[in-house]
Amino acid sequence: MRSGPELALPERVETNEGHWAAYDAAGINRLLAVEDRHFWFRARNQIIAALVRAPIRTLPEGFRILEVGCGSGNVLRVLKAVAADRGSVEGLEVSAPAAAAARIRTGLSVTNGYLADLDAPEPYDLIAAFDVLEHIRDEHAVLAQMRARLKEGGRVILTVPAHPALWSAFDVASSHMRRYTSRGLTEALGKAGFEVEYLSYFMSLLFPAMWLRRHLLKADRDDLAVVYDSEFRIVPGINRVAYEILRQESHLIRRGRRLPFGTSLAVIARTAPI
């Protein structure tokens, strides 16, 4: 478990806007207990760092970056490190306990709310959303809102779960609306006014094991909390080996290579001319 005391988080704030799943304080503390140790989160952070490095380095001094659905700040820390004080990085999170955790964890500005709640005086150079789009019922509306808040020529960087064939009880427990194909993600971005610059699958070597694991679980399993928790159980030996293998993909993605399959998709897209 995570060392040190749990973060003192506010109680869950209920909302009737159901296209993002809100996390309560207990759920956030469960995530904080595994995010720095579980192979999936650790390897994903290295892959995301590789993905965002080149786009951020090309931005002019004083740039503005927003992470939509930043959760407890796990990846927001990565963006902050890559930005290296050359510009500003901020977060947006619908869950009040998660937003509070992200502020404590990163020291950055994190707005509790939706894109419509942002009081941003200027457009952003880059908007990121990591494993968020699959939670949103109306993906087109949110992608269009992202585009409206970007400078002309600005970019979005997204990761999403891949392959409908991997759909399982875990997706149900996670309140996913869909898993993506490369074609489906490209089409969704195109309809919202983006042109894809780079797209790749990742977590490639996890695919066979995930397919077997997911298909051994019944999709209608009643105790979804057990399903969710079992996915992030840390088995020390397996955890170490899986991390060492999966983190190697970051080197390929940093060089702009495209992986042909995987359990997740990553994309960089630029605003298309109006």
VOBA-1610 file (N, C-alpha, C; in pm, whole numbers, padded with zeros to 5 digits, always signed):
BEGIN
Met+00084-00120+00000Met+00000+00000+00000Met+00087+00125+00000Arg+00025+00236-00034Arg+00097+00363-00039Arg+00142+00401+00101Ser+00268+00440+00112Ser+00321+00479+00243Ser+00270+00616+00281Gly+00267+00640+00416Gly+00223+00771+00463Gly+00073+00777+00480Pro+00022+00883+00542Pro-00121+00897+00566Pro-00198+00921+00438Glu-00325+00885+00441Glu-00410+00914+00327Glu-00433+01064+00317Leu-00459+01111+00195Leu-00488+01252+00177Leu-00624+01284+00239Ala-00634+01399+00302Ala-00761+01443+00358Ala-00842+01505+00245Leu-00939+01431+00192Leu-01015+01474+00077Leu-01157+01510+00117Pro-01221+01601+00043Pro-01360+01634+00071Pro-01452+01518+00036Glu-01573+01521+00091Glu-01670+01417+00058Glu-01711+01432-00088Arg-01766+01323-00142Arg-01807+01322-00282Arg-01915+01427-00308Val-01901+01497-00418Val-02002+01593-00461Val-02083+01530-00572Glu-02213+01516-00550Glu-02298+01452-00649Glu-02323+01547-00767Thr-02340+01491-00884Thr-02367+01571-01004Thr-02464+01497-01093Asn-02547+01568-01166Asn-02637+01502-01260Asn-02582+01503-01401Glu-02458+01547-01417Glu-02393+01543-01548Glu-02319+01410-01557Gly-02379+01313-01626Gly-02331+01177-01613Gly-02230+01131-01715His-02175+01221-01799His-02086+01169-01901His-01943+01150-01853Trp-01910+01196-01733Trp-01783+01157-01669Trp-01816+01090-01538Ala-01752+00977-01510Ala-01774+00908-01383Ala-01697+00980-01273Ala-01764+01020-01168Ala-01698+01087-01055Ala-01647+00982-00958Tyr-01532+01010-00896Tyr-01474+00921-00796Tyr-01498+00979-00658Asp-01532+00892-00562Asp-01545+00940-00426Asp-01409+00939-00358Ala-01404+00991-00233Ala-01277+01004-00163Ala-01212+00869-00140Ala-01293+00768-00106Ala-01236+00634-00083Ala-01175+00578-00210Gly-01242+00599-00323Gly-01188+00550-00450Gly-01059+00618-00488Ile-01049+00749-00464Ile-00927+00822-00495Ile-00812+00771-00411Asn-00836+00747-00282Asn-00729+00696-00198Asn-00687+00555-00238Arg-00779+00475-00292Arg-00741+00343-00344Arg-00648+00359-00465Leu-00681+00455-00553Leu-00595+00480-00668Leu-00458+00531-00625Leu-00455+00622-00529Leu-00328+00675-00483Leu-00240+00565-00424Ala-00302+00460-00374Ala-00226+00351-00314Ala-00155+00264-00418Val-00202+00270-00544Val-00143+00181-00645Val-00075+00253-00760Glu-00109+00380-00784Glu-00061+00446-00906Glu+00090+00455-00917Asp+00160+00467-00806Asp+00306+00476-00812Asp+00373+00340-00809Arg+00295+00232-00801Arg+00353+00098-00788Arg+00308+00003-00897His+00185+00014-00944His+00131-00081-01042His+00195-00061-01178Phe+00230-00172-01243Phe+00303-00165-01370Phe+00230-00086-01476Trp+00096-00097-01480Trp+00022-00031-01588Trp+00033+00120-01576Phe+00013+00173-01457Phe+00024+00318-01438Phe+00166+00367-01461Arg+00265+00292-01412Arg+00404+00336-01425Arg+00450+00333-01571Ala+00420+00224-01642Ala+00460+00216-01783Ala+00385+00319-01866Arg+00257+00338-01837Arg+00177+00436-01909Arg+00234+00576-01891Asn+00277+00611-01771Asn+00336+00743-01749Asn+00461+00763-01834Gln+00544+00660-01846Gln+00664+00673-01930Gln+00627+00686-02077Ile+00526+00611-02120Ile+00482+00619-02260Ile+00422+00756-02289Ile+00341+00808-02196Ile+00283+00942-02215Ile+00392+01049-02217Ala+00491+01036-02131Ala+00603+01132-02133Ala+00670+01132-02269Ala+00690+01014-02326Ala+00751+01004-02459Ala+00660+01064-02565Leu+00530+01045-02550Leu+00432+01094-02647Leu+00426+01247-02650Val+00430+01310-02533Val+00409+01455-02526Val+00537+01535-02539Arg+00653+01470-02528Arg+00779+01544-02522Arg+00800+01633-02644Ala+00792+01577-02764Ala+00818+01656-02884Ala+00715+01767-02904Pro+00583+01738-02893Pro+00486+01848-02909Pro+00507+01962-02810Ile+00540+01931-02685Ile+00559+02038-02586Ile+00687+02116-02615Arg+00792+02048-02657Arg+00918+02118-02683Arg+00908+02213-02802Thr+00812+02191-02892Thr+00797+02282-03006Thr+00713+02404-02972Leu+00654+02407-02853Leu+00569+02520-02817Leu+00654+02641-02779Pro+00604+02761-02806Pro+00679+02882-02768Pro+00677+02903-02617Glu+00771+02979-02567Glu+00775+03012-02425Glu+00641+03074-02383Gly+00597+03040-02263Gly+00471+03094-02212Gly+00348+03020-02260Phe+00366+02898-02310Phe+00254+02818-02359Phe+00157+02784-02246Arg+00037+02740-02287Arg-00066+02700-02192Arg-00113+02559-02226Ile-00110+02470-02127Ile-00152+02330-02143Ile-00263+02301-02043Leu-00365+02228-02089Leu-00475+02184-02003Leu-00488+02033-02013Glu-00495+01966-01898Glu-00531+01824-01899Glu-00675+01811-01853Val-00759+01760-01941Val-00901+01738-01913Val-00917+01601-01846Gly-00992+01598-01737Gly-01010+01472-01666Gly-00881+01425-01602Cys-00816+01515-01528Cys-00682+01486-01476Cys-00683+01392-01356Gly-00802+01354-01307Gly-00810+01261-01196Gly-00735+01312-01074Ser-00658+01224-01013Ser-00584+01259-00891Ser-00448+01322-00919Gly-00421+01355-01046Gly-00297+01425-01079Gly-00182+01335-01118Asn-00208+01206-01139Asn-00102+01113-01172Asn-00025+01154-01297Val-00097+01180-01406Val-00031+01220-01532Val-00003+01370-01536Leu-00078+01447-01460Leu-00052+01591-01454Leu+00091+01617-01408Arg+00143+01530-01321Arg+00283+01541-01278Arg+00378+01524-01395Val+00343+01434-01488Val+00427+01410-01606Val+00431+01535-01694Leu+00313+01592-01719Leu+00306+01713-01802Leu+00386+01827-01738Lys+00376+01840-01608Lys+00450+01944-01536Lys+00600+01925-01554Ala+00647+01801-01544Ala+00790+01773-01556Ala+00839+01801-01698Val+00762+01759-01799Val+00805+01780-01938Val+00799+01929-01973Ala+00702+02001-01921Ala+00691+02144-01948Ala+00809+02221-01891Ala+00865+02174-01781Ala+00990+02229-01725Ala+00984+02381-01704Asp+00870+02430-01657Asp+00854+02572-01622Asp+00864+02667-01742Arg+00854+02614-01864Arg+00856+02701-01981Arg+00719+02761-02010Gly+00616+02703-01952Gly+00480+02751-01972Gly+00395+02704-01855Ser+00264+02722-01868Ser+00174+02684-01759Ser+00103+02554-01791Val+00079+02475-01687Val+00005+02350-01697Val-00105+02354-01592Glu-00226+02320-01633Glu-00336+02316-01537Glu-00424+02196-01564Gly-00508+02164-01467Gly-00594+02048-01479Gly-00741+02085-01470Leu-00825+01992-01517Leu-00970+02004-01510Leu-01023+01868-01469Glu-01106+01863-01365Glu-01154+01734-01315Glu-01293+01751-01255Val-01387+01664-01295Val-01525+01676-01250Val-01544+01627-01107Ser-01460+01537-01061Ser-01472+01485-00924Ser-01401+01578-00827Ala-01476+01630-00728Ala-01416+01721-00630Ala-01304+01655-00549Pro-01322+01531-00500Pro-01212+01467-00427Pro-01088+01446-00514Ala-01108+01409-00640Ala-00994+01389-00729Ala-00923+01521-00757Ala-01000+01627-00782Ala-00940+01758-00807Ala-00858+01803-00687Ala-00910+01780-00566Ala-00837+01818-00445Ala-00707+01740-00435Ala-00712+01610-00465Ala-00591+01528-00460Ala-00489+01577-00562Ala-00536+01614-00682Ala-00445+01662-00787Ala-00376+01791-00746Arg-00448+01881-00680Arg-00386+02006-00635Arg-00277+01977-00532Ile-00307+01889-00437Ile-00210+01854-00334Ile-00088+01788-00397Arg-00113+01701-00492Arg-00007+01618-00551Arg+00086+01696-00642Thr+00033+01799-00710Thr+00110+01868-00814Thr+00142+02013-00782Gly+00064+02075-00697Gly+00081+02219-00672Gly+00033+02304-00787Leu-00042+02245-00881Leu-00090+02318-00998Leu-00235+02360-00979Ser-00280+02450-01064Ser-00419+02492-01066Ser-00504+02381-01126Val-00607+02338-01054Val-00698+02234-01102Val-00841+02283-01080Thr-00916+02297-01187Thr-01055+02340-01179Thr-01144+02220-01159Asn-01235+02228-01063Asn-01333+02123-01041Asn-01456+02154-01126Gly-01473+02080-01236Gly-01587+02105-01321Gly-01566+02050-01462Tyr-01642+02106-01554Tyr-01641+02064-01694Tyr-01577+02174-01779Leu-01556+02142-01906Leu-01497+02241-01997Leu-01578+02370-01998Ala-01709+02358-01990Ala-01795+02477-01992Ala-01776+02564-01869Asp-01719+02506-01762Asp-01699+02582-01638Asp-01569+02662-01637Leu-01482+02637-01733Leu-01352+02704-01733Leu-01366+02852-01764Asp-01301+02933-01683Asp-01296+03077-01707Asp-01157+03110-01760Ala-01131+03066-01883Ala-00997+03081-01941Ala-00993+03206-02028Pro-00906+03302-01996Pro-00901+03427-02073Pro-00841+03409-02212Glu-00757+03308-02230Glu-00691+03286-02359Glu-00702+03139-02397Pro-00697+03109-02525Pro-00701+02969-02568Pro-00573+02895-02530Tyr-00581+02764-02531Tyr-00468+02680-02495Tyr-00387+02642-02619Asp-00259+02614-02596Asp-00173+02562-02703Asp-00191+02411-02719Leu-00222+02343-02609Leu-00233+02198-02611Leu-00334+02155-02505Ile-00424+02065-02543Ile-00518+02005-02449Ile-00498+01854-02453Ala-00485+01793-02336Ala-00463+01650-02325Ala-00577+01586-02247Ala-00605+01461-02279Ala-00705+01383-02204Ala-00662+01238-02212Phe-00625+01181-02099Phe-00570+01046-02095Phe-00670+00950-02032Asp-00723+00861-02117Asp-00823+00764-02076Asp-00945+00834-02015Val-00995+00931-02091Val-01112+01009-02052Val-01225+00995-02153Leu-01192+01000-02282Leu-01294+01008-02387Leu-01390+00889-02383Glu-01341+00773-02341Glu-01426+00654-02337Glu-01535+00662-02232His-01521+00756-02136His-01622+00773-02031His-01734+00867-02074Ile-01718+00934-02187Ile-01807+01043-02225Ile-01908+00995-02328Arg-02036+01012-02295Arg-02141+00965-02386Arg-02137+01039-02519Asp-02130+01171-02512Asp-02129+01254-02634Asp-01985+01297-02662Glu-01909+01208-02723Glu-01768+01236-02748Glu-01751+01354-02843His-01841+01366-02940His-01828+01474-03038His-01839+01611-02970Ala-01935+01625-02878Ala-01954+01754-02812Ala-01830+01794-02733Val-01768+01699-02664Val-01651+01732-02583Val-01530+01760-02671Leu-01510+01682-02778Leu-01400+01711-02870Leu-01418+01848-02934Ala-01543+01883-02967Ala-01569+02015-03025Ala-01539+02126-02924Gln-01571+02102-02796Gln-01538+02200-02693Gln-01387+02215-02677Met-01315+02104-02687Met-01169+02112-02681Met-01117+02197-02797Arg-01169+02171-02917Arg-01121+02247-03032Arg-01150+02396-03016Ala-01266+02429-02961Ala-01302+02570-02943Ala-01210+02641-02845Arg-01146+02567-02755Arg-01058+02627-02654Arg-00910+02620-02692Leu-00882+02574-02815Leu-00744+02568-02863Leu-00713+02683-02956Lys-00589+02726-02957Lys-00542+02819-03058Lys-00548+02751-03194Glu-00555+02830-03299Glu-00546+02772-03433Glu-00409+02705-03448Gly-00409+02583-03492Gly-00285+02507-03500Gly-00250+02437-03371Gly-00337+02452-03269Gly-00315+02384-03142Gly-00340+02234-03154Arg-00297+02160-03053Arg-00306+02014-03059Arg-00385+01957-02942Val-00445+01841-02969Val-00495+01755-02862Val-00407+01630-02859Ile-00385+01578-02739Ile-00315+01451-02721Ile-00404+01364-02634Leu-00439+01247-02687Leu-00534+01160-02620Leu-00480+01019-02608Thr-00522+00948-02502Thr-00511+00803-02498Thr-00649+00749-02465Val-00679+00632-02522Val-00808+00566-02501Val-00786+00415-02500Pro-00877+00339-02438Pro-00867+00193-02446Pro-00902+00146-02587Ala-00834+00043-02633Ala-00847-00003-02771Ala-00918-00139-02778His-00973-00164-02898His-01029-00293-02939His-01157-00331-02866Pro-01271-00316-02934Pro-01399-00362-02878Pro-01396-00509-02836Ala-01310-00590-02896Ala-01301-00731-02859Ala-01251-00751-02717Leu-01191-00648-02659Leu-01142-00656-02521Leu-01247-00611-02420Trp-01367-00578-02467Trp-01472-00533-02376Trp-01501-00641-02272Ser-01514-00598-02146Ser-01532-00694-02037Ser-01604-00629-01920Ala-01618-00705-01812Ala-01677-00653-01690Ala-01597-00535-01636Phe-01468-00531-01664Phe-01386-00419-01618Phe-01431-00288-01684Asp-01466-00293-01813Asp-01516-00173-01881Asp-01647-00127-01819Val-01732-00223-01785Val-01859-00190-01721Val-01832-00125-01585Ala-01742-00186-01506Ala-01709-00133-01374Ala-01648+00006-01384Ser-01578+00034-01494Ser-01511+00163-01513Ser-01600+00267-01578Ser-01727+00232-01604Ser-01822+00324-01669Ser-01776+00366-01807His-01713+00274-01880His-01675+00302-02018His-01798+00298-02108Met-01799+00386-02207Met-01903+00386-02309Met-01862+00304-02431Arg-01732+00293-02451Arg-01682+00225-02571Arg-01533+00197-02557Arg-01482+00106-02639Arg-01339+00091-02666Arg-01320+00127-02813Tyr-01202+00176-02849Tyr-01181+00237-02980Tyr-01099+00151-03075Thr-01127+00168-03203Thr-01036+00124-03308Thr-00964+00248-03359Ser-00855+00229-03431Ser-00782+00343-03486Ser-00871+00421-03583Arg-00951+00350-03660Arg-01040+00416-03756Arg-01148+00497-03683Gly-01207+00439-03580Gly-01313+00508-03507Gly-01262+00634-03439Leu-01142+00628-03381Leu-01085+00745-03315Leu-01051+00853-03417Thr-00995+00814-03530Thr-00963+00910-03636Thr-01088+00979-03687Glu-01195+00903-03707Glu-01320+00961-03756Glu-01380+01056-03654Ala-01375+01021-03525Ala-01430+01108-03421Ala-01355+01241-03418Leu-01224+01236-03430Leu-01144+01358-03430Leu-01171+01441-03555Gly-01184+01376-03669Gly-01210+01447-03793Gly-01342+01523-03789Lys-01445+01460-03734Lys-01576+01526-03725Lys-01572+01647-03634Ala-01480+01648-03539Ala-01469+01761-03445Ala-01372+01868-03493Gly-01313+01850-03612Gly-01226+01954-03667Gly-01078+01935-03641Phe-01035+01809-03627Phe-00893+01780-03605Phe-00836+01694-03718Glu-00708+01711-03741Glu-00633+01625-03834Glu-00530+01546-03755Val-00533+01414-03771Val-00442+01328-03696Val-00300+01341-03751Glu-00205+01368-03662Glu-00064+01374-03699Glu+00009+01244-03665Tyr-00031+01182-03556Tyr+00037+01060-03511Tyr-00065+00974-03437Leu-00066+00846-03467Leu-00155+00753-03398Leu-00084+00620-03385Ser-00089+00564-03266Ser-00025+00434-03243Ser-00097+00359-03132Tyr-00102+00228-03147Tyr-00141+00145-03034Tyr-00023+00139-02936Phe-00053+00105-02811Phe+00054+00079-02716Phe+00006-00024-02614Met+00090-00061-02521Met+00067-00177-02433Met+00049-00303-02517Ser+00136-00317-02617Ser+00121-00425-02714Ser+00136-00563-02652Leu+00239-00580-02570Leu+00266-00713-02516Leu+00165-00753-02409Leu+00082-00658-02367Leu-00023-00688-02270Leu-00146-00749-02338Phe-00155-00735-02470Phe-00277-00773-02541Phe-00316-00919-02519Pro-00228-01018-02542Pro-00271-01158-02527Pro-00318-01190-02385Ala-00243-01144-02285Ala-00280-01172-02146Ala-00413-01104-02110Met-00433-00982-02159Met-00557-00912-02128Met-00675-00979-02196Trp-00656-01023-02319Trp-00765-01090-02389Trp-00810-01214-02312Leu-00714-01293-02268Leu-00747-01414-02193Leu-00814-01380-02060Arg-00756-01284-01988Arg-00810-01247-01857Arg-00950-01190-01869Arg-00969-01101-01964Arg-01099-01036-01977Arg-01207-01136-02018His-01170-01235-02100His-01271-01329-02146His-01298-01440-02046Leu-01215-01449-01943Leu-01243-01544-01835Leu-01340-01485-01734Leu-01353-01351-01734Leu-01447-01284-01646Leu-01582-01272-01716Lys-01688-01298-01644Lys-01821-01285-01701Lys-01856-01137-01714Ala-01906-01100-01832Ala-01937-00959-01857Ala-02048-00907-01767Asp-02133-01001-01717Asp-02246-00957-01633Asp-02218-00980-01485Arg-02092-00992-01447Arg-02057-01017-01308Arg-02115-00907-01219Asp-02179-00948-01110Asp-02252-00853-01028Asp-02163-00762-00946Asp-02060-00816-00885Asp-01977-00738-00794Asp-01869-00664-00873Leu-01907-00551-00930Leu-01817-00477-01017Leu-01701-00415-00939Ala-01720-00389-00810Ala-01610-00337-00729Ala-01498-00440-00720Val-01534-00568-00709Val-01434-00674-00706Val-01362-00684-00839Val-01437-00672-00949Val-01378-00674-01082Val-01276-00561-01097Tyr-01315-00441-01054Tyr-01229-00324-01069Tyr-01103-00339-00984Asp-01121-00379-00859Asp-01005-00392-00771Asp-00910-00503-00816Ser-00965-00611-00871Ser-00879-00723-00912Ser-00788-00683-01028Glu-00835-00588-01109Glu-00755-00545-01224Glu-00627-00475-01180Phe-00631-00411-01063Phe-00516-00334-01017Phe-00448-00397-00895Arg-00471-00526-00878Arg-00399-00598-00772Arg-00252-00608-00810Ile-00164-00585-00714Ile-00021-00587-00741Ile+00037-00722-00699Val+00086-00797-00797Val+00155-00924-00773Val+00303-00897-00796Pro+00386-00893-00691Pro+00522-00837-00700Pro+00606-00884-00818Gly+00623-01014-00838Gly+00709-01060-00947Gly+00655-01024-01084Ile+00527-01050-01104Ile+00463-01018-01232Ile+00464-00868-01255Asn+00440-00793-01150Asn+00436-00647-01161Asn+00569-00592-01212Arg+00679-00642-01159Arg+00811-00593-01199Arg+00843-00630-01343Val+00816-00755-01381Val+00846-00800-01517Val+00761-00725-01619Ala+00631-00712-01589Ala+00542-00643-01682Ala+00585-00499-01703Tyr+00625-00432-01596Tyr+00671-00294-01608Tyr+00796-00284-01695Glu+00894-00370-01671Glu+01019-00364-01746Glu+00996-00389-01894Ile+00900-00475-01926Ile+00870-00504-02067Ile+00795-00388-02132Leu+00687-00344-02068Leu+00599-00245-02129Leu+00663-00107-02140Arg+00752-00073-02048Arg+00812+00060-02054Arg+00905+00076-02174Gln+00946-00036-02235Gln+01032-00028-02353Gln+00960+00039-02470Glu+00827+00034-02470Glu+00751+00096-02579Glu+00772+00247-02582Ser+00806+00306-02468Ser+00827+00451-02465Ser+00940+00493-02559His+01041+00409-02574His+01154+00443-02663His+01109+00447-02808Leu+01020+00355-02845Leu+00968+00352-02982Leu+00879+00472-03008Ile+00793+00503-02914Ile+00700+00615-02932Ile+00775+00747-02933Arg+00879+00760-02854Arg+00959+00882-02855Arg+01020+00906-02994Arg+01053+00798-03065Arg+01111+00812-03199Arg+01004+00818-03308Gly+00877+00825-03270Gly+00769+00838-03367Gly+00729+00709-03435Arg+00773+00596-03381Arg+00732+00467-03438Arg+00585+00441-03405Arg+00521+00362-03490Arg+00381+00326-03470Arg+00370+00176-03445Leu+00308+00140-03334Leu+00291-00001-03299Leu+00160-00050-03358Pro+00158-00169-03420Pro+00041-00214-03495Pro-00075-00266-03412Phe-00052-00299-03286Phe-00161-00345-03201Phe-00126-00317-03055Gly-00226-00327-02971Gly-00207-00301-02829Gly-00341-00285-02761Thr-00340-00273-02629Thr-00466-00260-02555Thr-00511-00115-02543Ser-00426-00021-02584Ser-00460+00121-02579Ser-00417+00189-02708Leu-00476+00307-02732Leu-00442+00390-02847Leu-00395+00526-02798Ala-00294+00582-02865Ala-00247+00718-02838Ala-00256+00797-02968Val-00294+00923-02958Val-00307+01005-03077Val-00267+01149-03048Ile-00201+01210-03146Ile-00173+01354-03146Ile-00245+01410-03269Ala-00329+01511-03249Ala-00404+01569-03361Ala-00399+01722-03351Arg-00396+01785-03467Arg-00389+01932-03475Arg-00522+01986-03527Thr-00558+02107-03485Thr-00680+02169-03535Thr-00670+02186-03686Ala-00775+02145-03755Ala-00779+02159-03901Ala-00824+02301-03935Pro-00780+02355-04050Pro-00825+02489-04090Pro-00975+02495-04105Ile-01035+02604-04060Ile-01180+02619-04071Ile-01217+02663-04211
//
